Structure formats: structure tokens, C-alpha cells
């Protein structure tokens, strides 16, 4: 098994180290997941499940691996393992 340096195929796959004390390599652009879901459809539109998977698949296919999924984006309905009993139902 070869774990040598990866050859960047796209700009998104030119990973960077997240921080000076962390070895985590992330894509240079982060995908903000605020528009995934329909909690804010009245203000900024919505993105259904099928469209969300298409977006995520395209991001990963281009080399992206850094996704912001803050729980307050969709009224605490962002995925988080394991789900907390105090979370609102999605």
C-alpha cells in the first residue's frame, strides 16, 4: 500500500494543513452547508435531499473534504454523530 504524497487533480484537492498543531489536511475551500435543507426557505431558498447529495457528491468528486455543518444552520437539524436527545426533531 502506497501512502506517498497525493498528486493534486483539481484546485480543491491541493490540501492544506488545518492548523500548526494539527495534521489534518483539508481542501482550500470549505463548503458551507447553510443552504442545505428548508428551514430558511422563506429567506434564502432551500435545497432538498436529492439536490444536497448532488452538491456534496460534486464537491467530493472535485477533491473537497472540508464541510461546515454548524447545527444552527437548519434550526439544530444538522447531522451530528451521535444525535443528542436534546436536539429538535428534523
Secondary structure by P-SEA (a helix, b strand, c coil): ccccccccccccccccccccccccccccccccccccccccccccccccaaaaaaaaaaaaaacccccccccccccccccccccccccccc
